Amino acid sequence: MRQHLVALAKENNIPYKLDICPYYGSDASAAMRAGADVKHALLGAGIESSHSYERTHMDSVQATESMVDAYLKSKMVD
């Protein structure tokens, strides 16, 4: 999944940063704890700080929209 998303970002000139979020809860992590066997990735605009006062830049919101659009139009190969 990561390789697919990075390739899409490069092919579509979408700026991106890779990060890991070991303590971040998501719907995907909840589904996996419940036994789901699914490919997953978290995708979103980068933020500064969190939990009550978050800041982001409009460019990162636009890049996120472009990434979602590219992903929805793509075909992922196993």
BAFI-3210 file (N, C-alpha, C; in Angstrom, 3 decimals, decimal comma, padded with zeros to 6 digits):
// residues 78
n [1|2|3|4|5|6|7|8|9|10|11|12|13|14|15|16|17|18|19|20|21|22|23|24|25|26|27|28|29|30|31|32|33|34|35|36|37|38|39|40|41|42|43|44|45|46|47|48|49|50|51|52|53|54|55|56|57|58|59|60|61|62|63|64|65|66|67|68|69|70|71|72|73|74|75|76|77|78]
n.u [000,836|001,911|003,961|002,455|000,987|003,099|004,174|001,999|001,952|004,412|004,057|002,015|002,959|002,547|003,126|004,560|004,971|006,387|005,414|005,286|002,831|002,735|001,193|-001,260|-004,699|-007,022|-009,729|-008,910|-006,999|-008,661|-010,364|-008,539|-007,813|-010,201|-010,103|-010,138|-008,750|-007,213|-005,840|-004,342|-003,920|-003,000|-003,949|-003,526|-003,673|-000,761|-000,185|000,463|001,053|-001,559|-004,726|-006,662|-005,622|-004,936|-002,862|-002,561|-001,471|-002,802|-001,804|-001,170|-003,669|-004,761|-002,981|-003,628|-006,257|-005,693|-004,217|-006,106|-007,894|-006,200|-005,687|-008,269|-008,740|-006,893|-005,426|-004,729|-002,155|-001,546]
n.v [-001,186|001,250|001,600|001,813|004,185|006,050|005,834|006,820|009,459|010,407|010,029|011,828|014,256|015,048|016,515|014,869|013,318|010,735|009,011|007,491|006,375|005,292|005,386|006,263|006,052|004,564|003,992|001,857|000,551|-000,238|-002,002|-003,990|-004,938|-006,120|-008,283|-008,085|-008,632|-006,652|-004,432|-001,386|002,153|005,285|008,525|011,934|015,501|017,110|018,074|020,529|020,118|018,815|017,737|019,792|022,254|022,588|023,063|023,594|023,695|025,187|024,122|021,489|020,422|020,579|018,872|016,479|016,118|015,804|013,443|011,580|011,651|010,695|008,129|006,966|006,784|004,984|001,716|-000,800|-003,109|-006,339]
n.w [000,000|000,865|-001,030|-003,350|-002,896|-002,686|-005,253|-006,744|-005,801|-006,772|-009,580|-010,076|-009,288|-006,599|-003,568|-000,726|002,505|004,385|007,300|010,532|012,794|015,619|017,968|017,285|016,979|014,736|012,383|010,855|012,495|014,575|013,217|012,519|015,062|015,653|014,069|011,277|008,068|006,262|003,788|004,599|005,090|006,457|005,628|005,114|005,673|006,828|010,201|012,736|016,015|018,123|019,448|020,579|019,543|016,413|013,580|010,120|006,690|003,779|001,387|002,098|002,558|-000,007|-001,344|-000,107|-001,025|-003,752|-003,644|-002,691|-004,849|-006,928|-005,929|-005,895|-008,592|-009,401|-010,067|-007,972|-007,682|-006,490]
ca.u [000,000|002,793|004,635|001,457|000,700|004,288|004,236|000,965|002,390|005,476|003,494|001,095|003,626|001,871|004,096|004,181|005,923|006,060|005,526|004,640|002,014|002,561|000,232|-002,444|-005,795|-007,782|-010,713|-008,179|-006,418|-009,780|-010,806|-007,533|-007,966|-011,413|-009,838|-010,188|-007,499|-007,359|-004,752|-004,764|-002,937|-003,590|-003,636|-004,127|-002,841|000,109|-000,608|001,390|000,375|-002,864|-005,514|-007,270|-005,248|-004,185|-002,600|-002,083|-001,318|-003,736|-001,129|-001,265|-005,062|-004,910|-002,225|-004,427|-007,358|-005,105|-003,829|-007,336|-008,368|-005,308|-005,890|-009,565|-008,653|-005,811|-005,638|-003,654|-001,761|-000,957]
ca.v [000,000|002,421|001,755|002,267|005,592|006,836|005,873|007,755|010,820|010,770|010,109|012,965|015,433|015,413|016,519|013,950|012,958|009,473|009,076|006,393|006,871|004,077|005,545|006,904|005,133|004,846|002,966|000,689|-000,183|-000,857|-003,142|-005,056|-005,522|-006,930|-009,470|-007,843|-008,805|-005,668|-003,500|-000,073|003,228|006,547|009,562|013,195|016,705|017,213|019,082|020,938|019,922|018,174|017,718|021,062|023,366|022,036|023,984|022,973|024,639|024,902|023,258|020,088|020,018|020,377|017,670|015,349|015,953|015,269|012,057|010,779|011,576|009,786|006,769|006,459|006,524|004,030|000,286|-001,319|-004,480|-007,045]
ca.w [000,000|000,925|-002,319|-004,315|-002,629|-003,037|-006,721|-007,204|-005,487|-007,718|-010,935|-010,174|-008,721|-005,360|-002,470|000,344|003,556|005,041|008,753|011,235|013,896|016,430|019,055|016,728|016,734|013,525|012,058|010,363|013,623|015,287|012,411|012,643|016,406|015,620|013,265|009,831|007,332|005,195|003,537|005,085|005,223|006,902|004,668|005,510|005,710|007,988|011,183|013,794|017,292|018,028|020,680|020,941|018,669|015,302|012,491|008,895|005,593|002,686|000,416|002,515|002,351|-001,450|-001,694|000,374|-001,981|-004,983|-003,382|-002,644|-006,223|-007,664|-005,424|-006,340|-010,048|-009,672|-009,921|-007,142|-008,032|-005,341]
c.u [000,880|003,458|003,678|001,172|001,885|004,409|003,199|001,378|003,449|004,929|002,648|001,663|002,905|002,912|003,615|005,312|005,460|006,270|004,936|003,922|001,735|001,517|-001,062|-003,504|-006,557|-008,848|-010,013|-007,585|-007,502|-010,278|-009,824|-007,598|-009,187|-011,263|-009,896|-008,803|-007,575|-006,068|-005,229|-003,585|-003,694|-003,086|-004,275|-003,134|-001,984|-000,383|000,539|000,598|-000,893|-003,531|-005,788|-006,851|-004,344|-004,031|-002,107|-002,006|-002,246|-003,104|-001,250|-002,692|-005,296|-004,162|-002,984|-005,580|-006,841|-004,731|-005,046|-007,883|-007,527|-005,526|-007,206|-009,571|-007,631|-006,281|-004,451|-003,411|-001,136|000,453]
c.v [001,248|002,661|002,276|003,764|006,495|006,943|006,841|009,201|011,278|010,951|011,368|014,252|015,968|015,403|015,606|013,795|011,630|009,638|007,795|006,987|005,714|004,195|006,197|005,853|005,540|003,769|001,695|-000,113|-000,864|-002,093|-004,299|-005,716|-006,435|-008,155|-009,285|-008,011|-007,910|-004,877|-002,133|000,889|004,452|007,640|010,851|014,333|016,698|018,307|019,398|020,903|019,103|018,230|019,126|022,222|022,836|023,067|023,201|024,052|024,231|023,991|021,789|019,566|019,733|019,127|016,419|015,074|015,348|013,802|011,153|010,596|010,594|008,340|006,183|006,123|005,456|002,582|-000,248|-002,776|-005,110|-007,469]
c.w [000,000|-000,418|-003,385|-004,132|-002,996|-004,558|-007,286|-006,959|-006,490|-009,130|-011,140|-009,587|-007,485|-004,240|-001,335|001,350|004,127|006,536|009,318|012,440|014,848|017,532|018,593|016,478|015,487|013,341|011,587|011,517|014,444|014,531|012,525|014,020|016,464|014,715|011,768|009,221|006,098|005,017|003,988|005,107|005,732|005,973|005,146|005,495|006,968|008,931|012,124|015,079|017,088|019,390|021,210|020,047|017,571|014,209|011,288|007,821|004,463|001,637|000,802|002,374|000,867|-001,912|-001,257|-000,587|-003,279|-004,816|-003,350|-004,060|-007,038|-007,227|-005,939|-007,832|-010,384|-009,566|-009,130|-007,514|-006,811|-005,620]
res [m|r|q|h|l|v|a|l|a|k|e|n|n|i|p|y|k|l|d|i|c|p|y|y|g|s|d|a|s|a|a|m|r|a|g|a|d|v|k|h|a|l|l|g|a|g|i|e|s|s|h|s|y|e|r|t|h|m|d|s|v|q|a|t|e|s|m|v|d|a|y|l|k|s|k|m|v|d]
***
